[in-house]
């Protein structure tokens, strides 16, 4: 693979991961507004922004880094509790998240630099963020609390705190050394001043203070004993290990404490955060970041192992290092957070891998061809009437079916991610409309084919916005009706007989049947004397250009949207229906196939033509009765007596104008959809059939009742029947309606 290909692959991964992180950021901000676990949520938002900034920097996207850095600064203050969580802050952070998304989308589209409009938006947003930075009284790094104050576990005088004269740490420099030389130092030939002299060669000593807390009275003084200690600040490029090695020869009888000052403290925090996600041992994280030395880690492990009490042996190494004054608590917390991120990352890595969608689609296509080839082999084996060959082909077909199911599972994703995206929509639209609306999501774990997910987003968006604008009333109106001031919009999904059902419901005012009828008559969609069921009346709102809104708003009222919803749902071989109760709300139910690639079908023949009926719609098969109920006034369908039930049936031979001689005894396949049943009259029943769906193309879009085509094992083409469309056009008359119209005696 060339360098350009590697870079293109890395960029594609960056765009994908950034969009996922931005979604996490949006979910987190919505969680803050709902008073979820704020500490963890804020950390998640901060991590998302920090990761995007770091990754953007690797690819030279400096404009993204520049903007995200300011956002990260505000989030850091929020994380540290220096600014409060409130609606004003959240309202400021949402547009920032959207701006980062727009910048990333622009880079993905080939625009490596921001344009003037984007720069202007970014500048305005950063100016808004500066207000929160100023509120936190950020002055400079010199005013940030030192690790001594922050950790609460450091001492700056002698380690025997009863003899300490108190803190002596100044902020100048990047490392602080607290030195207490042993009393035998001089006798062992060591001069403390020589160590200080050597330190001066490693950098600039910005502060030096001699500690004389241990100096005895003159009468007790021993000229050969050392009673000195030093507090030193040094500015150096050397790391902690290099400084620690200077005192190798005096460590046994001296106390040497080295810890970072504010500037270095922040640097170590960032180093810990930027470590790769491949370390799970806390000690290794701390050593790699330079927070502790290998010697300190080994010393801590030794202390962990030599405990006499068995319970003491279980003391975490981080707690031991803090207790021995080798590690500040904030740096330990940062390392623990990094350790948890590494564990989560590795767990996720074990559970899933990222696969290019085109490769997955190619796999499904190949599996489809395998199904067709398997059907052909099975057909040939049946002609030879060889038992061993038939058994072998049956086993192959069983394995092919398992491969098919497993391959389709690869494309199944939970619909909850799609539902969660509407949290932001509901929030923003509620503010725009001045309504108080909450979103309730159930069934988010329901899985559906990725291709269906991608195509159902826009229809759901129309339904959600329409329910908020037209369905749910204003708070004052709801209170007057005795309802809670807050309206509820619900999204639900579940599996039902091999299909997925998606429901969008609200507790608003419901659909006004008479108003819909009046508008339909006004537009010439129906005649004033027509008798329609509730379902047929409510279905009128899906007609192009139909709207009952008195005023056009930014959200709705132009009659554009609901017809698009129906067209998209039908394009997915689905159905849509409405239930409504005046004053109580409405529920729109969408039924969709779980997958658009391969289905289980029921193969039938009419003359020399073959048809496939989706198995999820097949209820039973019966022989055509000798005597039928004839209803001349109802064109397109006749009726039969099915165990006392009047069942409309459709002759496929007549519907599709199939030539050829008629058979003596016809069969009826009873199908159902949305609680309505009908019969399909065919010549022969050929049984279940794995159906690979092939689109017919735009030329056949106008043909009603056809959902696609498939290739049989013989190489012939069979049409896949669109049962919902057939029932809608020919089977929507129920017993009650027929009796009311006087068509049945």
C-alpha positions as CSV (number, residue, x, y, z in Angstrom):
1,X,0.0,0.0,0.0
2,X,1.4,3.4,-1.0
3,X,1.8,6.3,1.4
4,X,-1.1,8.2,-0.2
5,X,-3.4,5.2,0.3
6,X,-2.4,4.9,3.9
7,X,-3.0,8.6,4.5
8,X,-6.4,8.3,2.7
9,X,-7.3,5.4,4.9
10,X,-6.2,7.2,8.1
11,X,-8.2,10.3,7.1
12,X,-11.3,8.2,6.5
13,X,-10.9,6.6,9.9
14,X,-10.5,10.1,11.4
15,X,-13.7,11.4,9.8
16,X,-15.7,8.3,11.0
17,X,-14.3,8.4,14.5
18,X,-14.8,12.2,14.8
19,X,-18.4,11.9,13.8
20,X,-18.9,9.2,16.4
21,X,-17.2,11.4,19.0
22,X,-19.4,14.4,18.0
23,X,-22.5,12.3,18.5
24,X,-21.2,11.3,21.9
25,X,-20.6,14.9,22.7
26,X,-24.2,15.8,21.7
27,X,-25.6,12.9,23.8
28,X,-23.5,14.1,26.7
29,X,-24.7,17.7,26.5
30,X,-28.3,16.4,26.4
31,X,-27.5,14.3,29.4
32,X,-26.2,17.3,31.3
33,X,-29.4,19.2,30.6
34,X,-31.3,16.3,32.1
35,X,-29.2,16.2,35.2
36,X,-27.6,12.8,34.5
37,X,-24.4,11.8,36.2
38,X,-22.7,15.1,35.6
39,X,-19.1,14.2,36.5
40,X,-18.8,11.2,34.2
41,X,-20.8,13.0,31.4
42,X,-18.5,16.1,31.6
43,X,-15.5,13.8,31.4
44,X,-16.9,12.1,28.4
45,X,-17.6,15.4,26.6
46,X,-14.1,16.6,27.4
47,X,-12.5,13.4,26.2
48,X,-14.4,13.7,22.9
49,X,-13.2,17.3,22.3
50,X,-9.6,16.4,23.4
51,X,-9.5,13.4,21.0
52,X,-10.8,15.4,18.1
53,X,-8.3,18.2,18.7
54,X,-5.3,15.8,19.0
55,X,-6.3,13.8,15.8
56,X,-6.9,17.0,13.8
57,X,-3.5,18.2,14.8
58,X,-1.9,15.1,13.5
59,X,-3.3,15.8,10.0
60,X,-2.4,19.5,10.1
61,X,-6.0,20.8,10.5
62,X,-4.9,23.8,12.5
63,X,-8.2,25.7,12.2
64,X,-10.0,22.8,13.9
65,X,-7.3,22.6,16.5
66,X,-7.5,26.3,17.2
67,X,-11.3,26.3,17.7
68,X,-11.4,23.1,19.6
69,X,-8.7,24.2,22.0
70,X,-10.9,27.1,23.2
71,X,-13.8,24.8,23.6
72,X,-11.6,22.3,25.5
73,X,-10.5,25.1,27.9
74,X,-14.1,25.8,28.8
75,X,-14.8,22.1,29.2
76,X,-11.7,21.8,31.5
77,X,-13.0,24.5,33.7
78,X,-16.4,22.8,33.8
79,X,-14.7,19.5,34.7
80,X,-12.8,21.1,37.5
81,X,-15.9,22.7,38.9
82,X,-14.7,26.3,38.2
83,X,-17.8,27.1,36.2
84,X,-21.3,25.7,36.9
85,X,-23.5,23.7,34.6
86,X,-26.5,25.8,33.4
87,X,-28.7,26.2,30.4
88,X,-26.7,29.2,29.2
89,X,-23.5,27.2,29.0
90,X,-25.2,24.2,27.4
91,X,-26.8,26.5,24.8
92,X,-23.3,27.9,24.0
93,X,-21.7,24.5,23.7
94,X,-24.2,23.0,21.3
95,X,-23.4,25.4,18.4
96,X,-19.7,24.8,19.1
97,X,-20.2,21.0,18.6
98,X,-22.1,21.8,15.4
99,X,-19.3,24.1,14.1
100,X,-16.7,21.4,14.6
101,X,-18.9,19.0,12.7
102,X,-19.3,21.5,9.9
103,X,-15.5,22.0,9.8
104,X,-14.8,18.2,9.7
105,X,-17.5,17.7,6.9
106,X,-15.8,20.5,4.9
107,X,-12.4,18.9,5.2
108,X,-13.9,15.5,4.2
109,X,-15.4,17.3,1.1
110,X,-11.9,18.5,0.1
111,X,-11.7,21.9,1.7
112,X,-8.6,21.8,3.9
113,X,-8.9,25.4,5.1
114,X,-11.9,27.2,6.6
115,X,-13.6,29.8,4.5
116,X,-14.5,33.3,5.5
117,X,-18.0,32.4,6.6
118,X,-16.7,29.5,8.7
119,X,-14.0,31.7,10.2
120,X,-16.6,34.3,11.1
121,X,-18.9,31.7,12.8
122,X,-15.9,30.3,14.7
123,X,-14.8,33.7,15.9
124,X,-18.3,34.5,17.2
125,X,-18.5,31.2,19.0
126,X,-15.1,31.7,20.6
127,X,-16.1,35.2,21.7
128,X,-19.1,33.6,23.4
129,X,-16.9,31.0,25.1
130,X,-14.5,33.7,26.4
131,X,-17.3,35.0,28.6
132,X,-17.2,31.7,30.5
133,X,-13.4,31.7,30.6
134,X,-13.4,35.2,32.1
135,X,-16.0,34.1,34.7
136,X,-13.6,31.6,36.0
137,X,-11.0,34.3,36.8
138,X,-8.3,32.7,34.7
139,X,-5.3,35.0,35.1
140,X,-2.2,32.9,34.3
141,X,-0.5,29.7,35.1
142,X,1.2,31.3,38.1
143,X,-2.1,31.6,39.9
144,X,-3.0,28.0,39.5
145,X,-2.7,26.0,42.7
146,X,0.5,24.1,43.0
147,X,0.5,20.3,43.3
148,X,1.2,20.7,47.0
149,X,-2.2,22.4,47.4
150,X,-4.0,20.3,44.9
151,X,-2.9,16.9,46.0
152,X,-3.1,17.3,49.7
153,X,-0.6,14.6,50.1
154,X,2.7,16.4,49.6
155,X,5.0,17.9,52.2
156,X,7.5,20.5,51.4
157,X,9.5,20.4,54.7
158,X,11.0,17.4,56.4
159,X,8.9,14.2,56.0
160,X,8.4,14.2,59.7
161,X,5.6,16.7,59.6
162,X,5.9,17.5,63.3
163,X,9.2,19.2,62.7
164,X,8.2,20.9,59.4
165,X,8.3,24.6,59.2
166,X,5.6,24.6,56.5
167,X,5.4,24.9,52.8
168,X,8.3,26.6,51.1
169,X,7.4,25.9,47.4
170,X,7.5,28.8,44.9
171,X,6.1,28.4,41.4
172,X,9.3,29.4,39.4
173,X,10.8,26.5,37.5
174,X,9.2,23.1,36.5
175,X,10.6,20.7,39.2
176,X,10.8,21.0,42.9
177,X,13.2,19.0,45.0
178,X,12.8,18.6,48.7
179,X,16.2,17.3,50.1
180,X,16.9,16.0,53.6
181,X,20.5,14.7,53.7
182,X,21.3,12.0,56.3
183,X,23.3,12.8,59.4
184,X,26.2,10.5,58.2
185,X,26.5,12.3,54.9
186,X,29.8,14.1,55.8
187,X,31.3,11.0,57.3
188,X,30.6,9.0,54.1
189,X,32.5,11.6,52.1
190,X,29.5,13.3,50.5
191,X,29.2,17.1,50.3
192,X,25.6,18.3,49.9
193,X,26.8,21.5,48.2
194,X,28.4,19.4,45.4
195,X,24.9,18.0,44.6
196,X,23.5,21.5,44.4
197,X,26.4,22.5,42.2
198,X,25.7,19.5,39.9
199,X,22.0,20.5,39.7
200,X,23.0,23.9,38.5
201,X,24.6,22.3,35.5
202,X,21.4,20.6,34.5
203,X,19.3,23.7,34.4
204,X,18.6,27.0,36.1
205,X,18.0,26.9,39.9
206,X,15.3,29.5,40.3
207,X,14.9,29.2,44.0
208,X,17.0,27.7,46.8
209,X,16.2,27.7,50.5
210,X,18.2,26.1,53.3
211,X,16.1,24.3,55.9
212,X,17.6,24.3,59.4
213,X,14.7,22.7,61.2
214,X,16.9,19.8,62.4
215,X,19.9,22.0,63.5
216,X,20.5,21.2,67.3
217,X,21.7,23.6,69.9
218,X,25.4,24.6,69.9
219,X,26.2,22.3,72.8
220,X,24.8,19.3,71.0
221,X,26.2,20.1,67.6
222,X,28.5,17.5,66.0
223,X,30.8,19.1,63.4
224,X,31.0,15.8,61.5
225,X,27.2,15.4,61.3
226,X,24.9,16.9,58.6
227,X,21.7,18.7,59.8
228,X,20.9,20.5,56.5
229,X,18.0,20.3,54.1
230,X,17.2,22.2,51.0
231,X,14.1,23.3,49.1
232,X,15.0,23.8,45.4
233,X,13.1,24.9,42.3
234,X,14.8,24.1,39.0
235,X,14.0,24.9,35.5
236,X,15.4,22.1,33.3
237,X,14.8,19.9,30.3
238,X,15.8,16.9,32.4
239,X,13.1,14.4,33.4
240,X,12.4,13.1,36.9
241,X,14.6,10.0,36.4
242,X,17.6,12.1,35.5
243,X,17.2,14.3,38.5
244,X,16.6,11.2,40.7
245,X,19.8,9.5,39.5
246,X,22.0,12.4,40.9
247,X,21.3,11.3,44.4
248,X,22.0,7.6,43.9
249,X,24.9,7.5,46.4
250,X,23.1,9.3,49.3
251,X,19.6,7.8,48.9
252,X,19.9,5.1,51.6
253,X,20.2,7.5,54.5
254,X,18.6,10.6,52.9
255,X,15.1,11.6,52.0
256,X,14.7,12.8,48.4
257,X,11.3,14.0,47.1
258,X,11.0,15.3,43.6
259,X,7.7,16.5,42.2
260,X,6.4,18.7,39.4
261,X,5.6,22.4,39.6
262,X,2.5,23.8,37.8
263,X,4.0,24.1,34.4
264,X,5.5,20.6,34.5
265,X,2.3,19.3,36.2
266,X,0.2,20.3,33.3
267,X,2.7,18.8,30.9
268,X,2.7,15.5,32.7
269,X,-1.1,15.5,32.7
270,X,-1.2,16.0,28.9
271,X,1.5,13.3,28.5
272,X,-0.6,10.8,30.4
273,X,-3.6,11.6,28.3
274,X,-1.8,11.3,25.0
275,X,-0.3,7.9,25.7
276,X,-1.5,5.2,23.3
277,X,-4.5,3.0,24.4
278,X,-2.4,-0.1,24.9
279,X,-1.3,0.0,28.6
280,X,-3.4,-1.4,31.4
281,X,-0.8,-1.4,34.3
282,X,-1.0,1.8,36.3
283,X,2.7,1.7,37.1
284,X,3.7,1.4,33.4
285,X,1.5,4.4,32.6
286,X,3.1,6.5,35.3
287,X,6.7,5.5,34.3
288,X,6.1,6.0,30.6
289,X,4.7,9.5,31.2
290,X,7.7,10.4,33.4
291,X,5.5,11.0,36.4
292,X,7.5,8.5,38.5
293,X,10.8,6.7,38.0
294,X,11.4,3.0,37.5
295,X,13.1,3.0,40.9
296,X,10.0,4.5,42.6
297,X,7.8,2.0,40.9
298,X,10.0,-0.9,42.1
299,X,10.1,0.5,45.6
300,X,6.3,0.8,45.6
301,X,5.9,-2.8,44.4
302,X,8.3,-4.0,47.1
303,X,6.3,-2.2,49.7
304,X,3.2,-3.8,48.3
305,X,4.7,-7.3,48.6
306,X,6.2,-7.1,52.1
307,X,3.0,-6.3,54.0
308,X,2.5,-8.6,56.9
309,X,-1.3,-8.2,56.9
310,X,-2.8,-10.1,54.0
311,X,-5.3,-7.3,53.4
312,X,-2.3,-4.9,53.1
313,X,-1.0,-6.9,50.2
314,X,-4.1,-5.8,48.2
315,X,-3.4,-2.1,48.6
316,X,-3.3,-0.6,45.1
317,X,0.1,0.5,43.9
318,X,-1.2,4.0,43.2
319,X,-2.3,4.4,46.8
320,X,1.1,3.2,48.0
321,X,3.0,5.7,45.7
322,X,0.8,8.6,47.0
323,X,1.3,7.5,50.6
324,X,5.1,7.4,50.0
325,X,5.0,11.0,48.6
326,X,6.2,9.8,45.2
327,X,3.0,10.7,43.3
328,X,0.4,13.6,43.5
329,X,-3.2,12.5,43.6
330,X,-4.4,14.4,40.4
331,X,-1.7,12.6,38.4
332,X,-2.8,9.3,39.8
333,X,-6.4,10.1,38.9
334,X,-5.3,11.0,35.3
335,X,-3.4,7.7,35.1
336,X,-6.3,5.7,36.4
337,X,-8.6,7.4,33.9
338,X,-6.1,6.5,31.1
339,X,-6.0,3.0,32.4
340,X,-9.8,2.7,32.2
341,X,-9.8,4.2,28.7
342,X,-7.2,1.6,27.6
343,X,-9.4,-1.2,29.1
344,X,-12.5,0.1,27.4
345,X,-10.7,0.5,24.1
346,X,-9.2,-3.0,24.2
347,X,-12.6,-4.5,25.2
348,X,-14.2,-2.7,22.3
349,X,-11.4,-3.8,20.0
350,X,-12.0,-7.4,20.9
351,X,-15.7,-7.1,20.4
352,X,-15.8,-5.3,17.0
353,X,-13.8,-4.3,14.0
354,X,-14.5,-1.6,11.5
355,X,-15.4,-3.0,8.1
356,X,-15.8,-0.9,4.9
357,X,-19.4,-0.8,3.9
358,X,-18.6,-1.6,0.3
359,X,-16.9,-4.8,1.2
360,X,-19.9,-5.8,3.3
361,X,-22.3,-5.1,0.4
362,X,-20.0,-7.1,-1.9
363,X,-20.2,-10.0,0.6
364,X,-24.0,-9.9,0.7
365,X,-24.1,-9.8,-3.1
366,X,-21.9,-12.9,-3.3
367,X,-24.0,-14.7,-0.7
368,X,-27.1,-13.9,-2.8
369,X,-25.4,-15.4,-5.9
370,X,-24.5,-18.4,-3.7
371,X,-28.2,-18.8,-2.7
372,X,-29.2,-18.8,-6.4
373,X,-26.5,-21.3,-7.4
374,X,-27.5,-23.5,-4.5
375,X,-31.1,-23.4,-5.6
376,X,-30.0,-24.5,-9.1
377,X,-27.9,-27.4,-7.7
378,X,-30.9,-28.5,-5.6
379,X,-33.1,-28.4,-8.6
380,X,-30.8,-30.5,-10.7
381,X,-30.4,-33.1,-7.9
382,X,-34.1,-33.5,-7.6
383,X,-34.3,-34.3,-11.3
384,X,-31.8,-37.1,-11.0
385,X,-33.7,-38.7,-8.1
386,X,-30.5,-39.7,-6.5
387,X,-31.0,-40.1,-2.7
388,X,-27.3,-39.5,-1.8
389,X,-27.0,-36.5,-4.1
390,X,-30.3,-35.0,-2.7
391,X,-29.0,-35.5,0.8
392,X,-25.7,-33.7,-0.1
393,X,-27.4,-30.8,-1.8
394,X,-29.9,-30.5,1.2
395,X,-26.9,-30.2,3.5
396,X,-25.3,-27.6,1.3
397,X,-28.5,-25.6,1.2
398,X,-28.7,-25.8,5.0
399,X,-25.2,-24.4,5.3
400,X,-25.9,-21.7,2.6
401,X,-28.9,-20.6,4.7
402,X,-26.7,-20.3,7.8
403,X,-24.1,-18.3,5.8
404,X,-26.9,-16.1,4.6
405,X,-28.3,-15.5,8.1
406,X,-24.8,-14.8,9.5
407,X,-23.9,-12.5,6.7
408,X,-27.1,-10.5,7.1
409,X,-26.5,-10.2,10.8
410,X,-23.3,-8.4,10.0
411,X,-25.4,-5.5,8.6
412,X,-27.8,-5.4,11.5
413,X,-27.4,-2.4,13.8
414,X,-29.5,-1.2,16.7
415,X,-32.0,1.5,15.8
416,X,-31.3,3.2,19.2
417,X,-28.4,5.3,17.6
418,X,-30.9,6.7,15.1
419,X,-33.5,7.4,17.7
420,X,-31.0,9.1,20.0
421,X,-30.2,11.7,17.3
422,X,-33.7,13.1,17.7
423,X,-32.9,14.1,21.3
424,X,-31.2,17.2,19.9
425,X,-34.0,17.8,17.4
426,X,-36.7,17.7,20.1
427,X,-34.7,20.1,22.3
428,X,-34.1,22.7,19.5
429,X,-37.6,22.5,18.0
430,X,-39.1,22.8,21.5
431,X,-37.2,26.0,22.1
432,X,-38.2,27.3,18.7
433,X,-41.9,26.5,19.2
434,X,-41.9,27.7,22.8
435,X,-43.3,24.3,23.9
436,X,-42.1,22.0,26.7
437,X,-41.7,18.5,25.1
438,X,-39.8,15.5,26.2
439,X,-38.7,12.5,24.1
440,X,-39.2,9.0,25.3
441,X,-37.3,6.2,23.6
442,X,-38.1,2.5,23.9
443,X,-36.9,-0.5,21.9
444,X,-33.6,1.1,21.0
445,X,-31.9,-2.3,21.1
446,X,-34.1,-3.5,18.2
447,X,-31.8,-4.4,15.3
448,X,-32.5,-3.7,11.6
449,X,-30.4,-3.7,8.4
450,X,-28.0,-0.8,8.0
451,X,-29.4,0.0,4.6
452,X,-32.9,0.4,6.1
453,X,-31.5,2.6,8.9
454,X,-29.8,4.9,6.4
455,X,-33.1,5.4,4.5
456,X,-35.5,5.8,7.4
457,X,-33.8,8.8,9.0
458,X,-35.4,11.5,6.9
459,X,-39.0,10.1,7.1
460,X,-38.7,9.9,10.9
461,X,-37.4,13.5,11.0
462,X,-40.5,14.6,9.1
463,X,-42.8,12.7,11.5
464,X,-41.1,14.0,14.6
465,X,-41.1,17.6,13.6
466,X,-44.7,17.4,12.4
467,X,-45.8,15.8,15.7
468,X,-44.2,18.6,17.6
469,X,-45.6,21.4,15.4
470,X,-49.1,20.1,14.8
471,X,-49.7,17.4,17.3
472,X,-48.5,18.6,20.7
473,X,-50.3,21.7,22.0
474,X,-48.7,24.6,23.8
475,X,-48.4,24.3,27.6
476,X,-51.2,26.8,28.3
477,X,-53.6,24.8,26.0
478,X,-52.6,21.5,27.6
479,X,-53.2,22.9,31.1
480,X,-56.6,24.2,30.1
481,X,-57.4,20.7,28.9
482,X,-56.3,19.1,32.1
483,X,-53.1,17.7,30.7
484,X,-49.6,18.0,32.0
485,X,-47.8,21.1,30.8
486,X,-45.0,19.0,29.3
487,X,-45.9,17.1,26.2
488,X,-44.5,13.6,25.4
489,X,-43.2,12.4,22.1
490,X,-42.4,8.7,21.9
491,X,-40.3,6.6,19.6
492,X,-40.6,2.9,19.8
493,X,-39.4,-0.1,17.8
494,X,-39.9,-3.8,18.0
495,X,-39.9,-7.0,15.8
496,X,-43.2,-8.5,14.7
497,X,-43.4,-11.6,12.5
498,X,-40.1,-11.0,10.7
499,X,-40.6,-7.3,10.2
500,X,-39.6,-4.2,12.2
501,X,-42.3,-1.9,13.5
502,X,-41.4,1.8,14.2
503,X,-43.9,3.9,16.1
504,X,-44.0,7.7,16.4
505,X,-46.6,8.7,18.9
506,X,-47.5,11.9,20.9
507,X,-50.0,12.8,23.6
508,X,-51.3,15.9,21.7
509,X,-54.6,16.8,20.3
510,X,-54.9,14.0,17.7
511,X,-56.0,14.3,14.1
512,X,-59.2,16.3,13.3
513,X,-61.2,13.9,11.1
514,X,-63.7,16.5,9.9
515,X,-61.0,19.0,9.1
516,X,-59.1,16.5,7.0
517,X,-62.3,15.6,5.1
518,X,-63.1,19.2,4.4
519,X,-59.6,19.9,3.1
520,X,-59.7,16.8,1.0
521,X,-63.0,17.8,-0.6
522,X,-61.7,21.3,-1.1
523,X,-58.7,19.9,-3.0
524,X,-60.8,17.5,-5.0
525,X,-59.2,14.4,-3.5
526,X,-62.6,12.9,-2.6
527,X,-66.3,13.7,-3.3
528,X,-68.6,15.1,-0.6
529,X,-70.7,11.9,-0.5
530,X,-67.9,9.4,-0.2
531,X,-68.0,7.2,2.9
532,X,-64.5,6.6,4.3
533,X,-63.2,4.7,7.2
534,X,-61.0,6.4,9.8
535,X,-57.9,4.8,8.3
536,X,-58.8,6.0,4.8
537,X,-59.4,9.5,6.1
538,X,-56.1,9.7,8.0
539,X,-54.3,8.3,5.0
540,X,-55.2,11.5,3.1
541,X,-52.6,13.5,4.9
542,X,-50.0,11.5,2.9
543,X,-51.3,13.0,-0.4
544,X,-49.0,15.4,-2.1
545,X,-49.6,19.0,-1.2
546,X,-52.1,18.1,1.6
547,X,-51.9,20.3,4.7
548,X,-54.5,21.5,7.3
549,X,-52.2,24.2,8.7
550,X,-53.6,27.7,8.7
551,X,-50.1,29.3,8.6
552,X,-46.9,28.3,7.0
553,X,-44.0,28.0,9.5
554,X,-40.3,27.1,9.3
555,X,-41.3,23.6,10.3
556,X,-44.4,22.7,8.3
557,X,-47.5,23.8,6.6
558,X,-46.5,23.7,3.0
559,X,-47.8,20.1,2.4
560,X,-44.4,18.9,1.6
561,X,-43.1,16.2,3.8
562,X,-45.8,13.6,4.6
563,X,-46.0,12.5,1.0
564,X,-42.3,12.1,1.0
565,X,-42.5,10.0,4.1
566,X,-45.0,7.6,2.5
567,X,-43.0,7.5,-0.8
568,X,-39.8,6.6,1.1
569,X,-41.5,4.0,3.3
570,X,-43.2,2.4,0.2
571,X,-39.8,2.5,-1.5
572,X,-38.4,0.3,1.3
573,X,-41.3,-2.2,0.7
574,X,-43.0,-1.0,3.9
575,X,-46.3,0.3,5.0
576,X,-47.5,3.2,7.1
577,X,-50.7,3.7,9.0
578,X,-52.2,6.1,11.6
579,X,-54.1,5.7,14.7
580,X,-55.6,8.8,16.3
581,X,-57.8,9.6,19.3
582,X,-59.2,13.2,19.4
583,X,-57.8,15.0,22.4
584,X,-55.4,12.1,23.3
585,X,-52.8,12.0,20.6
586,X,-51.8,10.1,17.5
587,X,-49.6,7.1,16.7
588,X,-48.0,6.6,13.3
589,X,-46.8,3.0,12.7
590,X,-44.3,2.1,10.1
591,X,-43.7,-1.5,9.1
592,X,-40.5,-2.3,7.3
593,X,-38.6,-5.5,6.2
594,X,-35.7,-6.4,8.4
595,X,-33.4,-6.5,5.3
596,X,-33.5,-5.3,1.7
597,X,-31.2,-8.1,0.4
598,X,-32.5,-11.6,1.0
599,X,-35.9,-12.8,2.3
600,X,-37.7,-16.0,2.9
601,X,-40.4,-16.3,0.2
602,X,-43.2,-18.6,-0.9
603,X,-43.0,-19.7,-4.5
604,X,-46.2,-20.0,-6.6
605,X,-46.9,-20.5,-10.3
606,X,-49.7,-19.0,-12.5
607,X,-49.6,-20.5,-16.0
608,X,-45.9,-20.5,-17.0
609,X,-45.1,-17.5,-14.8
610,X,-43.6,-17.7,-11.3
611,X,-44.2,-15.3,-8.4
612,X,-42.7,-15.1,-4.9
613,X,-44.8,-14.0,-1.9
614,X,-42.8,-12.8,1.1
615,X,-43.3,-15.5,3.7
616,X,-43.9,-13.0,6.5
617,X,-47.3,-12.1,4.9
618,X,-48.4,-15.7,4.3
619,X,-51.0,-17.0,6.7
620,X,-52.2,-20.2,5.2
621,X,-52.9,-22.0,1.9
622,X,-56.4,-23.4,1.0
623,X,-58.0,-24.9,-2.0
624,X,-60.2,-22.6,-4.0
625,X,-63.9,-23.3,-3.1
626,X,-66.3,-24.3,-5.8
627,X,-68.7,-21.5,-5.1
628,X,-67.6,-17.8,-4.5
629,X,-69.5,-14.7,-3.4
630,X,-69.7,-12.5,-6.5
631,X,-69.8,-8.8,-6.0
632,X,-69.9,-7.2,-9.5
633,X,-70.0,-3.6,-8.1
634,X,-66.6,-4.1,-6.6
635,X,-64.2,-4.3,-9.5
636,X,-60.8,-6.0,-9.1
637,X,-61.7,-8.5,-6.4
638,X,-64.2,-11.3,-5.6
639,X,-65.0,-12.8,-2.3
640,X,-65.0,-16.3,-0.8
641,X,-66.2,-17.9,2.3
642,X,-63.2,-18.8,4.5
643,X,-64.7,-20.8,7.5
644,X,-67.5,-18.2,7.9
645,X,-65.3,-15.2,7.1
646,X,-65.8,-13.2,3.9
647,X,-62.3,-13.0,2.3
648,X,-61.6,-10.8,-0.7
649,X,-59.4,-12.6,-3.2
650,X,-57.4,-11.5,-6.2
651,X,-56.8,-13.6,-9.3
652,X,-53.1,-13.1,-10.2
653,X,-53.8,-14.6,-13.7
654,X,-56.3,-11.7,-14.4
655,X,-54.3,-9.1,-12.6
656,X,-51.1,-9.7,-14.6
657,X,-52.8,-10.9,-17.7
658,X,-51.1,-14.3,-17.7
659,X,-51.7,-16.4,-20.8
660,X,-52.1,-20.2,-20.9
661,X,-54.7,-22.8,-20.1
662,X,-56.4,-22.7,-16.7
663,X,-56.0,-25.5,-14.2
664,X,-58.9,-27.5,-12.9
665,X,-58.4,-26.8,-9.2
666,X,-56.9,-23.4,-8.2
667,X,-55.3,-22.6,-4.8
668,X,-55.6,-19.6,-2.6
669,X,-52.7,-18.2,-0.6
670,X,-54.2,-16.2,2.3
671,X,-52.0,-13.2,3.1
672,X,-52.3,-10.5,5.7
673,X,-50.9,-7.1,6.4
674,X,-51.8,-4.5,9.1
675,X,-54.6,-6.7,10.3
676,X,-56.3,-7.0,6.9
677,X,-56.4,-10.3,5.0
678,X,-56.9,-11.2,1.3
679,X,-56.5,-14.2,-0.9
680,X,-54.2,-14.6,-3.9
681,X,-55.5,-17.2,-6.4
682,X,-52.7,-19.2,-8.0
683,X,-52.3,-22.4,-10.1
684,X,-49.6,-24.3,-8.2
685,X,-47.9,-24.0,-4.8
686,X,-44.1,-24.7,-4.9
687,X,-43.2,-24.1,-1.3
688,X,-40.7,-22.0,0.6
689,X,-37.9,-20.4,-1.3
690,X,-34.8,-18.3,-0.3
691,X,-35.3,-15.1,-2.3
692,X,-32.5,-12.8,-3.4
693,X,-34.1,-9.5,-4.1
694,X,-33.2,-7.9,-7.4
695,X,-34.5,-4.3,-8.2
696,X,-36.6,-3.9,-11.3
697,X,-35.3,-0.4,-12.1
698,X,-37.1,2.9,-12.6
699,X,-39.0,1.7,-15.6
700,X,-41.2,-0.4,-13.4
701,X,-41.7,2.0,-10.6
702,X,-45.3,2.7,-11.6
703,X,-46.3,-1.0,-11.5
704,X,-48.5,-1.6,-8.4
705,X,-48.1,-4.7,-6.4
706,X,-44.6,-5.7,-7.5
707,X,-41.8,-5.3,-4.9
708,X,-38.9,-6.6,-7.0
709,X,-37.7,-9.7,-8.8
710,X,-35.5,-12.7,-8.2
711,X,-33.7,-15.4,-10.1
712,X,-34.8,-19.0,-9.7
713,X,-32.5,-22.0,-9.7
714,X,-33.6,-22.7,-13.3
715,X,-32.3,-19.3,-14.3
716,X,-35.9,-17.9,-14.8
717,X,-37.0,-14.6,-13.4
718,X,-39.8,-14.5,-10.9
719,X,-41.6,-11.4,-9.7
720,X,-41.8,-10.6,-5.9
721,X,-45.3,-9.5,-5.0
722,X,-45.8,-6.4,-2.9
723,X,-48.5,-7.8,-0.6
724,X,-49.2,-4.5,1.3
725,X,-49.9,-2.7,-2.0
726,X,-52.1,-5.5,-3.3
727,X,-54.1,-5.5,-0.1
728,X,-54.4,-1.7,-0.1
729,X,-55.8,-1.6,-3.6
730,X,-57.9,-4.7,-3.6
731,X,-58.5,-6.0,-0.1
732,X,-59.4,-3.1,2.1
733,X,-63.2,-3.8,2.3
734,X,-64.1,-5.5,5.5
735,X,-67.3,-7.5,6.2
736,X,-68.8,-4.6,8.1
737,X,-68.2,-2.2,5.3
738,X,-69.6,-4.5,2.7
739,X,-72.8,-5.1,4.6
740,X,-73.2,-1.4,5.2
741,X,-73.0,-0.8,1.5
742,X,-75.6,-3.5,0.8
743,X,-73.2,-5.5,-1.3
744,X,-73.7,-8.7,0.7
745,X,-77.0,-10.3,1.6
